[in-house]
Amino acid sequence: MAKTSYPRERIKILLLEGIHPAAVSLFREHGYHQIELISKALSEEELLKKIKQVHVLGIRSKTKLTPAVFSQAEKLLAAGCFCIGVNQVNLPHAMSRGVAVFNSPFSNTRSVAELVIASCIMLMRRIPEKNKATHEGRWLKDSKGCFEVRGKTLGIVGYGHIGSQVSVLAESLGMNVIFYDTEPKLSLGNAHACKQMNELLSRADIITLHVPGGETTRNMVNESFLKKMKQGSVLINLSRGEVMDVNAVAKAISNKHLGGLAADVFPLEPEGAGDTFYSPLQHLENVLLTPHIGGSTMEAQENIGLDVAGKLIHYLETGNSMGSVSVPQLNLPVQYDAHRILHIHKNIPGVMSKVNSIMNKNKANILGQYLQTNTDIGYVATDIDKKTSASILSELKKCNETIRVRTVY
């Protein structure tokens, strides 16, 4: 285990929202033992009381990292979002404080893809209404309106990590796969790329959405979108709740234009488990509603735990920032016989000149230097000979442009 300049036993880690034990085990394997585990999300007020002495924070989707939290997080080096997105983090403030934020955008890909395929089969067989009837004591044994997925056309809107894996699974079931993406994507297997969204809408028996949130996709599935879908086709949304106009979808189901729906995400979702939930999509025929569980499998949570914890550990021990959404990404090699100085600074002209002037003034023998910037900040890692004066660090801290500076090794 490589020695770090800041002892591992003094690093305080706070993990919230029941993060998977695999993450805890990985931290402990690397010598981090000051770990506080809390099974629930914390409010801003609760987090402000704890954050001041924390070096590494782990959250999922419910805890909000606000400007107020970052202003109190004096020792915070990194934050891990043990989930796909980072909407719960104020990234501009994380960036301005030099806090590296990591997430795990792809670790639950398989879990989501499998639920999409399950939803295809359940809707085409009209399982939601037959399940309900059987529980109520009614025996709906008939084949009317029930179909195999083999030979049907699946339209995938968004051919990224999840969409492309759905494509492979669907084709193995004998489905014809078409897809549309705003960016050119290499098709897998026999999948066919549609040049226009309208082509996909008019051809697909089942449409599954795998698009990001934001203004470009908000209410993408609206009355116009739905009218272009085939009569009796079904819709699956395991992407973002805001991409569907739920009232328009409910109307399309009620008037039988839409043959079924599986929705795992909603424009407004409850804060916690057990809270009351309401949607216009409730109590409609052949509708499968689930509480945002697309990636909620034990395998996915373990993969996310290992992925994010691994990124945090690499950042702590080497300065490697690959996968960060707030700090410019540097892929740094392990260095065994040098000091490594990590400097996060405002990205304005002349900063690197100042940094290297300080190195030159202290007669530092630079063994390697790595720089990456974005529009707001720069991140430079400088490996120097171990004989170099320790005053370099204090001088770098005094630079007006410095946001954060630390050493490893």
C-alpha positions as CSV (number, residue, x, y, z in Angstrom):
1,M,0.0,0.0,0.0
2,A,1.6,3.3,-1.1
3,K,2.1,5.8,1.6
4,T,0.1,9.0,1.3
5,S,1.1,12.4,2.6
6,Y,-2.1,12.7,4.6
7,P,-2.5,9.6,6.8
8,R,-5.5,7.4,5.8
9,E,-6.5,7.0,9.4
10,R,-7.2,10.7,9.6
11,I,-9.5,10.8,6.6
12,K,-13.1,11.2,7.7
13,I,-15.7,9.6,5.4
14,L,-19.4,10.1,5.7
15,L,-21.7,7.7,3.7
16,L,-25.4,8.4,3.6
17,E,-28.6,6.8,2.2
18,G,-27.6,3.1,2.8
19,I,-24.7,2.9,0.4
20,H,-23.9,-0.7,-0.5
21,P,-21.5,-2.5,2.0
22,A,-19.1,-3.3,-0.9
23,A,-18.1,0.4,-1.0
24,V,-17.4,0.4,2.8
25,S,-15.4,-2.8,2.4
26,L,-13.3,-1.3,-0.3
27,F,-12.5,1.8,1.7
28,R,-11.5,-0.3,4.7
29,E,-9.3,-2.5,2.5
30,H,-7.4,0.6,1.5
31,G,-6.9,1.6,5.1
32,Y,-9.7,4.1,5.6
33,H,-11.4,3.4,8.9
34,Q,-13.0,6.7,10.0
35,I,-16.3,5.9,8.2
36,E,-19.6,7.0,9.5
37,L,-22.6,5.3,8.0
38,I,-26.1,6.7,8.0
39,S,-29.0,4.8,6.3
40,K,-31.1,7.8,5.4
41,A,-30.8,11.1,3.5
42,L,-29.9,14.2,5.5
43,S,-31.6,17.6,5.2
44,E,-29.5,20.6,4.5
45,E,-29.7,21.6,8.2
46,E,-28.6,18.1,9.3
47,L,-25.8,18.0,6.8
48,L,-24.5,21.4,7.8
49,K,-23.9,20.1,11.3
50,K,-21.8,17.2,10.1
51,I,-20.0,18.4,7.0
52,K,-17.3,20.6,8.5
53,Q,-14.8,17.8,9.4
54,V,-15.6,15.5,6.5
55,H,-13.0,14.8,3.8
56,V,-15.1,12.5,1.6
57,L,-18.9,12.4,1.4
58,G,-21.0,9.7,-0.2
59,I,-24.7,10.2,-1.1
60,R,-27.3,8.8,-3.4
61,S,-30.1,10.7,-5.0
62,K,-32.0,12.3,-2.1
63,T,-29.4,14.3,-0.2
64,K,-28.9,17.7,-1.7
65,L,-25.4,19.3,-1.9
66,T,-26.3,23.0,-1.9
67,P,-24.2,26.1,-1.9
68,A,-24.7,26.4,1.9
69,V,-23.3,22.9,2.3
70,F,-20.2,23.6,0.2
71,S,-19.6,26.8,2.1
72,Q,-19.3,24.8,5.3
73,A,-17.4,21.9,3.8
74,E,-13.9,23.3,4.7
75,K,-12.1,19.9,4.5
76,L,-14.2,18.3,1.7
77,L,-11.9,16.9,-1.0
78,A,-14.4,14.8,-2.9
79,A,-18.1,13.8,-3.1
80,G,-19.4,10.5,-4.5
81,C,-22.9,10.2,-5.9
82,F,-23.6,6.5,-5.7
83,C,-26.1,6.7,-8.5
84,I,-26.4,7.6,-12.2
85,G,-27.0,11.4,-12.1
86,V,-25.7,14.4,-10.2
87,N,-28.8,16.6,-10.3
88,Q,-28.7,16.7,-6.5
89,V,-25.3,18.5,-6.5
90,N,-24.7,22.2,-7.2
91,L,-21.8,21.6,-9.5
92,P,-20.8,25.2,-10.0
93,H,-20.2,25.5,-6.2
94,A,-18.4,22.2,-6.1
95,M,-16.1,23.4,-8.9
96,S,-15.5,26.8,-7.3
97,R,-14.4,25.0,-4.0
98,G,-12.2,22.5,-5.9
99,V,-14.4,19.5,-4.7
100,A,-14.1,16.5,-7.1
101,V,-17.6,15.0,-7.7
102,F,-17.9,11.5,-9.0
103,N,-20.9,9.4,-10.1
104,S,-21.5,6.0,-11.7
105,P,-23.5,6.6,-14.9
106,F,-23.2,3.1,-16.4
107,S,-23.1,0.6,-13.5
108,N,-26.8,-0.2,-13.5
109,T,-27.1,-0.5,-17.3
110,R,-27.9,-4.2,-17.3
111,S,-30.5,-3.9,-14.6
112,V,-32.5,-1.2,-16.5
113,A,-32.1,-3.1,-19.8
114,E,-33.6,-6.3,-18.2
115,L,-36.6,-4.4,-16.8
116,V,-37.3,-2.9,-20.3
117,I,-37.4,-6.4,-21.8
118,A,-39.6,-7.7,-19.0
119,S,-41.9,-4.7,-19.6
120,C,-42.1,-5.5,-23.3
121,I,-43.3,-9.0,-22.6
122,M,-45.7,-8.1,-19.8
123,L,-47.4,-5.4,-21.8
124,M,-47.7,-7.4,-25.0
125,R,-49.3,-10.2,-23.0
126,R,-51.5,-7.7,-21.1
127,I,-50.2,-9.0,-17.7
128,P,-51.1,-5.9,-15.6
129,E,-54.9,-6.4,-16.1
130,K,-54.8,-10.2,-16.0
131,N,-52.8,-10.0,-12.7
132,K,-55.3,-7.6,-11.2
133,A,-58.3,-9.6,-12.3
134,T,-56.8,-12.8,-10.8
135,H,-56.2,-11.2,-7.5
136,E,-59.8,-10.0,-7.5
137,G,-61.0,-13.5,-8.2
138,R,-61.8,-13.1,-11.9
139,W,-60.5,-15.6,-14.4
140,L,-59.6,-13.8,-17.6
141,K,-58.3,-16.7,-19.6
142,D,-58.2,-15.6,-23.2
143,S,-55.7,-14.6,-25.9
144,K,-57.5,-11.5,-27.2
145,G,-55.0,-8.6,-27.6
146,C,-52.1,-10.8,-26.4
147,F,-49.0,-11.2,-28.5
148,E,-45.5,-12.7,-28.5
149,V,-42.6,-10.2,-28.8
150,R,-40.9,-12.4,-31.4
151,G,-41.2,-10.7,-34.8
152,K,-42.4,-7.4,-33.3
153,T,-40.5,-4.2,-33.9
154,L,-38.9,-2.4,-31.0
155,G,-38.1,1.3,-31.4
156,I,-35.4,2.6,-29.2
157,V,-35.2,6.4,-28.7
158,G,-31.7,7.1,-27.5
159,Y,-29.0,4.5,-28.4
160,G,-26.5,5.0,-25.6
161,H,-25.3,2.5,-23.0
162,I,-28.7,1.3,-21.9
163,G,-30.5,1.6,-25.3
164,S,-27.8,-0.4,-27.1
165,Q,-27.9,-3.1,-24.5
166,V,-31.7,-3.3,-24.8
167,S,-31.1,-3.7,-28.5
168,V,-28.9,-6.8,-28.0
169,L,-31.3,-8.4,-25.6
170,A,-34.4,-7.7,-27.8
171,E,-32.7,-9.1,-30.9
172,S,-31.9,-12.3,-29.0
173,L,-35.7,-12.7,-28.4
174,G,-36.3,-12.5,-32.2
175,M,-37.4,-8.8,-32.2
176,N,-36.7,-6.4,-35.0
177,V,-34.8,-3.4,-33.6
178,I,-34.8,0.1,-34.9
179,F,-33.4,3.1,-33.1
180,Y,-33.1,6.9,-33.3
181,D,-30.4,9.0,-31.8
182,T,-29.5,12.7,-32.2
183,E,-25.9,11.6,-32.7
184,P,-24.6,9.0,-35.2
185,K,-24.3,5.7,-33.4
186,L,-22.9,2.4,-34.6
187,S,-25.7,-0.2,-34.6
188,L,-25.2,-3.5,-32.8
189,G,-26.3,-6.8,-34.4
190,N,-29.0,-6.2,-37.0
191,A,-30.4,-3.1,-35.5
192,H,-31.4,-0.4,-38.0
193,A,-30.8,3.3,-37.4
194,C,-33.7,5.6,-38.4
195,K,-32.8,8.9,-39.9
196,Q,-35.9,10.6,-38.5
197,M,-37.9,10.2,-35.3
198,N,-41.1,10.0,-37.3
199,E,-39.9,6.9,-39.1
200,L,-39.4,5.1,-35.8
201,L,-42.8,6.2,-34.4
202,S,-44.7,5.0,-37.4
203,R,-43.0,1.6,-37.5
204,A,-42.5,0.4,-33.9
205,D,-44.9,-1.9,-32.1
206,I,-43.1,-1.0,-28.8
207,I,-41.2,2.2,-28.1
208,T,-38.7,2.5,-25.3
209,L,-37.2,5.8,-24.2
210,H,-33.5,6.2,-23.2
211,V,-32.9,9.9,-23.3
212,P,-31.4,12.4,-20.8
213,G,-33.5,15.0,-19.0
214,G,-33.3,18.7,-19.6
215,E,-35.0,21.3,-21.7
216,T,-34.3,19.6,-25.0
217,T,-36.3,16.5,-24.0
218,R,-38.9,18.0,-21.6
219,N,-42.4,16.8,-22.6
220,M,-40.9,15.2,-25.7
221,V,-43.7,12.6,-25.5
222,N,-46.6,14.9,-26.1
223,E,-49.9,14.7,-28.0
224,S,-48.2,15.1,-31.4
225,F,-45.6,12.4,-30.6
226,L,-48.3,10.0,-29.5
227,K,-50.5,10.5,-32.6
228,K,-47.5,9.5,-34.8
229,M,-47.2,6.1,-32.9
230,K,-48.9,3.1,-34.4
231,Q,-52.5,2.4,-33.2
232,G,-52.2,-0.1,-30.3
233,S,-48.5,0.2,-29.8
234,V,-47.0,0.4,-26.3
235,L,-44.6,2.8,-24.6
236,I,-41.9,2.2,-22.0
237,N,-40.2,5.0,-20.1
238,L,-37.4,4.2,-17.8
239,S,-35.3,7.3,-18.5
240,R,-36.6,10.6,-17.0
241,G,-40.1,11.4,-15.8
242,E,-40.0,14.9,-17.3
243,V,-39.8,13.6,-20.9
244,M,-43.5,12.5,-20.9
245,D,-46.5,14.7,-20.7
246,V,-48.4,12.3,-18.4
247,N,-51.8,13.8,-19.1
248,A,-51.4,13.3,-22.8
249,V,-50.2,9.8,-22.3
250,A,-53.2,9.0,-20.0
251,K,-55.5,10.4,-22.7
252,A,-53.9,8.2,-25.4
253,I,-54.4,5.1,-23.2
254,S,-58.0,5.9,-22.3
255,N,-59.0,6.4,-26.0
256,K,-57.2,3.1,-26.9
257,H,-54.7,4.7,-29.3
258,L,-51.9,3.6,-26.9
259,G,-52.1,-0.1,-26.2
260,G,-50.1,-0.1,-22.9
261,L,-47.5,1.8,-20.9
262,A,-44.7,0.9,-18.5
263,A,-43.4,3.9,-16.5
264,D,-40.7,3.8,-13.8
265,V,-40.1,7.5,-13.6
266,F,-42.4,10.5,-13.1
267,P,-42.3,14.3,-13.3
268,L,-43.1,14.5,-9.6
269,E,-41.8,11.7,-7.3
270,P,-42.2,11.3,-3.5
271,E,-39.2,12.1,-1.4
272,G,-39.0,8.8,0.4
273,A,-40.2,5.3,0.6
274,G,-43.7,4.9,1.9
275,D,-44.8,8.5,0.9
276,T,-48.0,9.0,-0.9
277,F,-47.8,9.0,-4.7
278,Y,-50.4,10.2,-7.3
279,S,-50.3,10.2,-11.1
280,P,-52.9,10.5,-13.9
281,L,-51.5,7.2,-15.1
282,Q,-52.9,5.2,-12.2
283,H,-55.9,2.8,-12.6
284,L,-55.6,2.7,-16.4
285,E,-55.8,-0.5,-18.5
286,N,-52.5,-2.4,-19.3
287,V,-50.4,0.1,-17.4
288,L,-47.4,-1.0,-15.4
289,L,-46.1,1.6,-12.9
290,T,-43.0,1.0,-10.7
291,P,-41.4,3.4,-8.2
292,H,-38.1,4.3,-9.9
293,I,-36.5,0.9,-9.5
294,G,-34.9,0.5,-13.0
295,G,-31.5,0.3,-11.5
296,S,-32.5,-1.0,-8.1
297,T,-31.0,-4.5,-8.0
298,M,-28.4,-5.8,-5.6
299,E,-26.0,-6.4,-8.5
300,A,-26.4,-2.8,-9.7
301,Q,-26.0,-1.3,-6.2
302,E,-22.9,-3.4,-5.6
303,N,-21.4,-2.3,-9.0
304,I,-22.2,1.3,-8.2
305,G,-20.6,1.0,-4.7
306,L,-17.4,-0.4,-6.1
307,D,-17.2,2.0,-9.0
308,V,-17.7,5.2,-7.1
309,A,-15.6,4.1,-4.1
310,G,-12.8,3.1,-6.4
311,K,-12.9,6.5,-8.1
312,L,-12.8,8.3,-4.8
313,I,-9.9,6.2,-3.6
314,H,-7.9,6.8,-6.8
315,Y,-8.5,10.5,-6.4
316,L,-7.4,10.6,-2.7
317,E,-4.3,8.5,-3.3
318,T,-3.0,9.6,-6.7
319,G,-5.0,12.7,-7.7
320,N,-6.5,10.7,-10.6
321,S,-9.7,12.6,-11.5
322,M,-11.1,10.5,-14.3
323,G,-14.8,10.3,-14.1
324,S,-15.2,13.6,-12.2
325,V,-18.0,15.9,-13.3
326,S,-16.6,18.9,-11.5
327,V,-12.8,18.8,-11.8
328,P,-11.0,18.5,-15.1
329,Q,-10.2,14.9,-15.8
330,L,-6.5,13.8,-15.4
331,N,-5.5,10.2,-15.9
332,L,-2.4,10.1,-13.7
333,P,0.1,7.3,-13.4
334,V,1.1,6.0,-9.9
335,Q,4.3,7.6,-8.8
336,Y,6.5,5.8,-6.2
337,D,9.6,8.0,-5.9
338,A,8.4,11.6,-6.0
339,H,6.2,14.1,-4.3
340,R,3.1,14.9,-6.3
341,I,1.5,18.4,-5.9
342,L,-2.1,18.7,-6.9
343,H,-3.2,22.3,-7.7
344,I,-6.7,23.3,-8.6
345,H,-6.9,26.9,-9.7
346,K,-9.0,29.5,-11.5
347,N,-8.5,29.2,-15.2
348,I,-7.1,32.6,-16.1
349,P,-4.0,33.5,-18.1
350,G,-0.7,33.4,-16.2
351,V,-1.4,30.9,-13.5
352,M,0.9,28.2,-14.9
353,S,3.6,30.7,-15.2
354,K,3.2,31.5,-11.5
355,V,3.2,27.8,-10.6
356,N,6.3,27.1,-12.5
357,S,8.1,30.2,-11.3
358,I,7.5,28.9,-7.7
359,M,9.0,25.6,-8.8
360,N,12.0,27.3,-10.4
361,K,12.5,29.5,-7.4
362,N,12.7,26.5,-5.1
363,K,15.0,24.6,-7.5
364,A,12.4,21.8,-8.0
365,N,13.4,19.0,-10.3
366,I,10.1,18.4,-12.2
367,L,9.7,14.7,-13.1
368,G,6.4,15.1,-14.8
369,Q,3.6,17.6,-15.1
370,Y,0.0,17.1,-16.2
371,L,-2.6,19.8,-16.9
372,Q,-6.2,19.8,-17.9
373,T,-8.6,22.8,-17.8
374,N,-12.3,23.6,-18.4
375,T,-13.8,27.1,-18.9
376,D,-13.6,27.9,-15.2
377,I,-10.8,26.0,-13.5
378,G,-7.6,24.2,-14.2
379,Y,-6.1,21.1,-12.5
380,V,-2.4,20.5,-12.7
381,A,-0.4,17.6,-11.1
382,T,3.3,18.2,-10.8
383,D,5.7,15.4,-9.8
384,I,8.9,16.7,-8.2
385,D,12.0,15.2,-6.7
386,K,11.7,14.3,-3.0
387,K,14.6,16.5,-2.1
388,T,12.7,19.7,-3.1
389,S,11.9,22.3,-0.4
390,A,8.5,21.8,1.3
391,S,7.9,25.6,1.1
392,I,6.5,25.1,-2.4
393,L,3.2,24.1,-1.0
394,S,2.8,27.1,1.3
395,E,3.8,29.4,-1.6
396,L,1.2,27.9,-3.9
397,K,-1.5,28.3,-1.3
398,K,-0.8,32.0,-1.2
399,C,-1.5,32.5,-4.9
400,N,-4.7,34.4,-5.5
401,E,-5.8,32.0,-8.2
402,T,-5.4,28.9,-6.1
403,I,-8.6,27.1,-5.2
404,R,-7.1,24.1,-3.5
405,V,-3.7,22.5,-3.3
406,R,-2.6,19.3,-1.7
407,T,0.1,16.7,-1.9
408,V,0.1,12.9,-2.3
409,Y,3.0,10.6,-1.6
